Amino acid sequence: TRGIELTACTQGLPPRTGNALPPALRKRAEGIRWLTRPDETAGETENPKGQRYEALLLNFGPGDYYKTKALLEKGSVCSTGVSDILYEKDGLDKYDVAIIQLSKGFAGERAVAEIVALNKDIPIVVVGTDALVEQGSACMRRGATRFLTEPLRDRDAVTIRNVIQQSARTRASNGLRRPEQGRPPPKATHRITVLKVPATKRQRPRSPQQGGVGSPIRNRMERSALEKLFARSSGAVDEAHFTPMTTLCGLPGCAAPLLFRSCALHSGESTSEALTSAAFIKFWDERLQLRDGEGRLFEVMLGSSKRFVSPAAVVSLAQGLMKNLKNRVGEAPEVKETIAACLLYGIRGSGSAKQPVTEKNLREARLCARLLAAESGVYEGVTAFLRPDRMSNIKSMFLACHASTFTMFPATAKHGKDEVDYHELVSFCKERALLLPRAVEALFERQMHWSNTSGLKTMRLPDFACCWLAMSDVKTVSAAEFWFSVLDEDMDGHLSASDAAHFYLEKSRLLCHDGLVLADFWSIWTCILDLCQPKDKVRGPTFAEVKALSEKNRTFLIQSLLFKEDDNAVINIRRTMELVSGVDIGAM
């Protein structure tokens, strides 16, 4: 963009100008001054200050989506990801470019054709590996602008931005203008004095649903997309093919059977094998439209109930989640029930499918968001217990409880050995210095929700899973709720002195046989009251007061009363040394 003009020079060049020139030119006795040519524009790799673009990413996996989004940010390009092109023309007008990731089994040519049919002015960039070059060429013939090979690099972000700028110049030369939504105003030619306001006052409050599930912007596009999906399936979809509708509504794929049944029940078509577009849109309008993701999941899990989640709904979610876990833990019915029990344990601290689950419980656990992440292989929060390695660990610990090795889920169970009995669990805990025998007994009385308790003290895998999760990670809130129900002997909602003494005295007696003397019970009880600060010191702390404790203090309370091993937190060191040495230390 800069040229030089050679003129006759009577004197030497100025020092600054001469030093800025190449050595060959500095030797010449000529005057040189820089010229700016107005007919030349800035290079395409430069970006006007403040100019940002919008990109629509199609068919990108979760990992590739976030990597591509971060890469495009370097080129001042913001990104939005979708799994299918189901937008009207007005929905595509706000995007400057559409980027499609090719993959085996994905109809990339069809996606390009749909975008061109909806909006022929938007440039299309296709990305894929070297093995998909032929498919990329086919997309170029259908109307794609550029094909880039993966993995994408920084220069590809500049290339995509250049494609956007070239497309804008082409439209401008043809007299076409696109609505500039959310773009900064053109730079003024004169100086303007702007009164600067602190950033905290200039920021506009943003609605939590702005652009998210349940927002007016998304609902307009979502309804149109749903209608197109039904139109592609001749106006009716059966349960086996209901996953696209579910994910388009912002729900996890494992909720597809629940959504289908809820729609059928709401429309009175519960006996039909396929659901019509009219029945689904009616359910969407009345139950889902104004709800966010967590609220929508609660609506489809309600079933025939009006206030609480149906227990069968959690089992149905577990059935869908088994797809990611079957290679590690199998596909037996016990596994499905174990996944359901672990979900309930994470939500409410109990594996019981009979206790009600409210919308508040689901929102506190962020169940919808966690399930969406789990289907992508990210296990966090309430689904952290379903990580494949943790499920395998539960399975191995269940096997370790048995007196002899046996197959996990035999086709014909011998002697009913698909369960753990009371004596096996006591021996298991004794070997690992875990629960006291009285704690195990209370566990069988109050935390057996999936096992047959008709006169037999046996525990199946779902109940053992909750028990092992609570034993292996005592500091969590779910474990605190689980063990509080075990500690509450009289089930009055308070941890009283009599409840605590029932377990602590047995612990004191067992450790005395091992040569260890524990602190006096009333000293420990006073410490517990000082930590919890209960409103009613006679009846003792409630679960809410125990839950408010720090992780360290919650762990101390539970382990000091229920576990044999507590990191020596309640040992009376002086009396223990006197017992071992036979010398009264206080008299020395």
N, C-alpha and C positions, 0 to 999 in steps of 0.2 A: 504493500500500500504506500510505500515511500520510494521516491525516485531521487536522482541527483542531477544537478544542472552544472555543467562545466562552463566557467566564464574566465575571461582573461584576468589575471591578477598582477597588480603592480608591486604588491608586497606579499610577505609570507602569510600563511594561514594563521588564524588565531590558535593559541595553544590547545584550548579545549576541543575545538572542532577538528584540528589536526590529529589529536590523539585518538579521536573516535573513529578515524578512518583506517582502512586496511593499509599495511605497509607500502604496497605498490602505489597507492594513490597519494600517500603522504610525501613521496619523492617527487611528485609532479608539481611544477610551479603553476598551479591552477587554483582558482577560487571555486570552492564547492559549497553549495547550500542545499538543504533538503527541500524537496517539494512533496506536497500531499496531493494526490490525484483524486478529485471528487468522484470520478466515475468508477472507482474501485471500492468494493465493500470489504468489510472485515472477513477474515477466514471463517469457514463454516464451523471450525472447531471452537470458536469463541461464542460465548453465550451472553446476551444482553443482561445487564445487571437487574436482578430481581425477577427475571423471566423463569417460570416453572411450567412444566408440562405434566399431563396426566396420561398414564399408560394402563391399559387393560390387559392383565396377564391371564391367559386361558390354558387350562389343563396342566398347570404346574403342581407338582407334589409339594407337600408342606416344607420339606427341606430346601428344594430348589427355589420355591417361591420366595422365602426369606433371603436366600443368597442373591437372587436376581433383584429383589427389591432394594437391598443394600447397595448393589452394584449400580443400579440406575440412579440412586440418589446422588452419586458422584457426577452424573450428567444433568442434575437438576430435574429429574423425572420422578414424580410420585407414582405409586403403583396401587392397583386394586386387583385382587385375584378372584376368579370365578371358575367353576368347573364346567360350565356349558354356556353357549351363546344363546340366550333366551330374552334378549332385550329388544324393545322397540327402537325405532330410529331415534326418538327423542332421548332415550337412555344412552345411546352411543355418541351423541353429539358432544358430550362434555369431555370425551377422550381425544387425545392427540395421536395416539398410536395404539394398535392392538398387537400383542406379542403372543404367539402360540408356541407351546412346547410340544413337539412331536414325540410320539411313543408308539410302541407296538400295540396294535389293536385300537388305536385312536384314529378316527376318521378326520384327519387334518384337512384334506381337500374339501370335505363337506363343511367344516367349520369356516374355512376361508370363503366358500361360496355364500354361506349364510351372512357373514359380515358384509360382504360386497353387496348382497341383496338389501341389507338393512341400511347401509351407509357406504356409498361407493367412494366417498371422499377421504375416508380415514385410511392412512397407510397401514399395511400389515407386515410385520416382521415374523418370520418363522425361524425357530431355533431347534436344533437337534444334533445328535451325534453323527459321526461320519457314516455310520451304517444306514442312516435315514436320508442320505443325499437324494436318492431317487424320489422318495416321498416329498422332500422339500422342493424338488423340481416340478413335481405335479402341482404343488401348492402355488408355485410361481406362475404356472400356466393358468391357474384359476383366478389369479388376481393379487397374489402376495407381492410385496414390494422388494423384500430382501430375505435371504436365507443366511443365517449365521450358525457356525458349528460350535458345539459345546465341548469343553466348558467355556463360558463367556469370560472375557477379560475386560480390563478397564477401557481399552480402545473400542470395545464393542458398545460400551455405554455412549461414547462420543459418536459412534456410527449411528446408533439409534436416534440420538438427538439431531444429527445431520439429516436423517430421513424425515424427521418431523419438520425441520426448518425448510427443507427442499419442498415438501408437500405444501407448506404454508405459502411459499413463494409462487408455486404453481397455481394455487387457488387464487392468489392475489392477481396474478397476471391474467387469469381468466375472468376476473371480476367477481369472484366468489368470496364471501366473508362468512366466517364461522362465529357464533356468539362467543364473546370473550367472558366466560363465567369464571369469576374469582381471580381474573388476571389483574395485575397492577396497572394503573392508568398510564398513558404515554408520558414520557418525560417532558416537562415544560421547558420552553426555550428561555424563560426568564427566571430570575431568582425569586424564590418564595420563602418567606419566613414562617417556620412551623413552630408552634408552641409545643414543646415536648412535655408529655405527661408521664409520670412514673408508670412502669410496665404493669404493676399490679392494678392500676386503675384503668389502663387502656385495654386490658384483656376482657373480652366479652365472656360472660358465663356460658359454658357449653353444656348442653343437655346430655345426660348420660346415654340417651338413646339416639343421639344425632348420628344418622347414617348406619346405626346398628340394627340388630334384629328387632322388629316391632316399630321402627321409625317410619314416618310417612314416606320418606324418600325411598326406602327399601321396599315398603309394602306395595308401592305403585309398580315397581319392576317385578316384585315377587309374584303378585297376582297374575300379571301378564305371562310370566314364565311358566307358572303352574298350568294355566290354560293351554299353553303351547305343548307342554309335556303330555297332557291328556289328549290333545288333538293328534299328536304323533302316535298315540296308542288307540286310535279310533274311538276316543271318548270314554274309555273304561280301562282300569288297571287292576290287576289282581294283586294279592298280598305278596307273592314272590317277586314282583317287579316294582315294589313300592319304595325302594330305597332312594331313587332320585328325588321323589317328592319330599321325602323326609329331610334329606340334606339341604334341599333348597329352602326349607322352612327354618333352617338353622339348628336342626336337631341332629344328634348322632345317628349313624346308620343302624345301630342296634335297636333303636326305638321305632323302626319301620313297622313291625307287627302291631305294636301298641297304637301307632297312629292310624293304621288301617282299621283296627277293631273299634277304636274310639269314634272314627268317622262313620263306620257302619252302624254302630249303636246309636249315634246321634241322629242319623237319617232314617233309622228304622229298616235298614237293609242288612241286618246282621246275618241273615242266612244266605246272602248272595256271595258268589265267589269273586266277583269283581266290583269295584267301586266306581260309580259314574262321576263325571266332572262336576255335575250340579250338586251331588251330595258332598263332595269334598270341599268345594268352594263355599257351600253353606256352613260347614263346620269351621272352615278357615275364617269366614267373616264373623261368626258369632263367638268363637272360642280362642282363636289364635292371633287375629289381626292386631289387636292392641296389646299383646303380651310380648315381653322380651324372651330370650332363649330359655332362662330358668323357668319362667312362668309357663311357656309352651310345653316344656317337658313335664311339668306338674299336671297340666291339663290332660295330656295324653296318658299319663300314668293313673289318673283318677279312676278310669273305667266307669262303673255304675255308681261309684261313691261320689259325694259332693264335697267332702272335706278332707279325707285322708287318702293316701296312696294305697292302692291295692297291693297286698303281698305278692300276688301273682305277677304284678308288673315288674317288680325287681328281679324275679326269676326270669322273666322274658328278656330283660336287659342283659342278664348274665348269659343267656343262650346266644345272644349276638356277640358278646365279648369272647366267647369260647374260640372263635375263629383264630384269634391271635395267640391263644394259649394251648391249643390242642396238641401241638407238636411237642410240648414240654410236659404236660400233665394229663394228656388223654382226653377222651370225649365221653367218659362215663357219666351217668346221672349225678353221681356224688360230686363230680367236678363242677357241674352247673350250680348245684346247691351251695357248694363251697364259695364260688364266686359271688353268689347272691348274699351269703352270710357275711363275706368280707366287705361288700358294699354297705350293708346295713350296719356293720360294726364301725366303719369309717364315718357313716352319717350320724349314727346315734349312740355308739358305744355299746351296742348289743346286737347280736346276730339274730334276734327274734324277728320272725316275719309276721307276728301277731300284734306287736306293738305298733300304734299308728305313726305314720310319717307325714308330717305336715309340710306345707310349702315353705315355711320358715326353715325347717331342717334342710330342705334341698338347696335353698338359697345360701345358707351358711356354709354348706359343703361345696357350693358351686358345681353341682353334679353335672349339669349339661356341659359346661366348659371342660370339666375333667374327663368326661367320656369322649368328647370330641378329640381331646389330646391323646387319650389312651388308644383310640382307633388309628392314630398316626404313630403309635409306638412310644409316646411320652407318658409315663405314669407318674402323676404328681397328686398331692393332696389325698382325697378320698380313694383314688385309684392306685396310690403308691403300693398298697398291699397286694395288688394284682400283677405286679411286675413278675415276669416269668421266673427269674431267679428266686424270688421270695415264695412263689407258689411251689417251686421245686423243693425249696427248703421245708415248707410245711409238709409236703408229701414225705420227705425223708424223715422228719421228726415223728410223723404219725407211724411210720414203719418202725422207728426205734422204740416206740412204746410197747410193742408186742414182745412177748417172751421169746418168740421164734420168728425167723424170717419167712415171709409169705408173699405171694403175688398181690399187687395193689388192689386190683379189681378183678378177681377171678370170675370166669364164666359161671362156675359153680362153687360158691363159697363153702369152704370146709369149716365146720364147727362155728359158723357165723363170725369168722375172724376178719370181718371188715369193720370191726368196732374195737374200741379200747375200753377195758373195764376199769373199775375203781382201783384195784390193786396194782394194775400195770401202770396207771398214771402216777400213783403214789411212789412206786419204785423209780419211775422215770424222773420225777421231781427230786427224789432223795439222792440219786446219782449226780444230779446237776445242782444241788443245793438251791432248789427253786421253791415251790409252794410247800407250806406245811400240810400235814394230813387233814387237819380241820378245815383248812382253806380249800383243799380238794373236795372234801365232803360238801362244803357249802356251794362249791362250784357245780357239783352234780345236782344239787337241790334247786338252784336258781338260774343257771345259765345253760340248761339243756333244752334247746328249741328245735333241733332237727333230729333228735335221737328218740328212740323208743324207751320211755321211762316207766313202763308198766312193771314195776317191781324189780327191774334189773338196773344196776348202776353201770350203764354202758354209754359210750360216747362215739358218735360217728364223725367222719372227717369234717363236715361243716362246723360243728361245735368245737372240735379240736383246733380248727384253724383260728377261730376267734380267741380261744384260750391261749394258743401259742403266740399270736400277735400281741396280746395283752401282756404276756410274760416276757417276751423278748424286747419290748419297747414300752416301759412303764411310764415314761414321762409324758406321753401324748394325752390329749384330752379324752380321746376315745377309751384309752386304757384306764384313765381315772374314773370314768363313768362305769366301765365294766367292773372294776374292782370295788367301787363304792357299793354296788348292789350286792356283792359278796360279803362285804364288811357289815352291812346293815342287817343284822340277825333278825331283829323284830320287824323289819320292813316298815318303819314309821317315817322314813325319809331323813333320819338323823343318825349320825355316827356317835352313839352314846359311849360312856365309859364301860358299861357292861358289854357292849358289842366288841370294843377293842380288847378288853381283858380276856374275852373268850379265846382269842387267837394268841395274844401275847403271852399268856401264862403257859400255853403249850410250847411255844417257842422257847421260853425260858427253861422249861423242863428238859426239852430235847438237847439244847446247847449245854446244859449243865452236865449231861452224860459225856459230852465231848471235852469237858474241862474248861468251859467258858461260862462266866457269870455275867448276866445282863443287868442293866440298870433297873431300879425299882419301877414298877408299872406306873405309879402315880407321878414319878418324875417325867416319864415319857408322855403321860397324858397331859400334864401341865404344859409341856413343850408343844404338844399338838394344839391345845387351846390358845396358846400364845401366838402360834403361826396363823391359825384360821380366824381368830377373833370372832367367834360365833355370837349371834344376837342372844341366843338362849344357851348359856353355858351348862345348864343342867341337862338338857336333851342332847347337846353336842352340835357340831357343825353339820350343815346341809351340804348337798352336792355342789350347789352354786358357790358356797363359801370355800369348798375344797378346790373347785375349778379355778377360782380366782388366785390360787397360790402360784408361785413360780414353779417351773419344771423341777428344779432342784428340791424344793420343799414338798411338792406332790410325790416325788419319788421317795423321799425320806418317809413320809407318812405311810405309804403303801408297803414299802419293803420292810419297815420296822415292825409291822403288824402281821403281814401275810407270808413273807419270804424268809427262808432260813438264812440266806446270804444277803446282807445289807451293807457291805463294805465296813463292817465293824462299827456301825453308827450308834448302836445301843449297848455296847459292851462296857461293863464296869471293869476298867483295867486294873484298878487297885485290888479289888476282891478276887479277880482272876489270878493275879500274881500271888496273892496269899494262898489261894487254893492249890496252885501248882507247887509253890515252895514250902507250904506248911508253916510259914512264918508270918506273924502279925506285923505288917509293915507299919501300922499306926503306932505300935509300941516301941519302935526303933528310934 
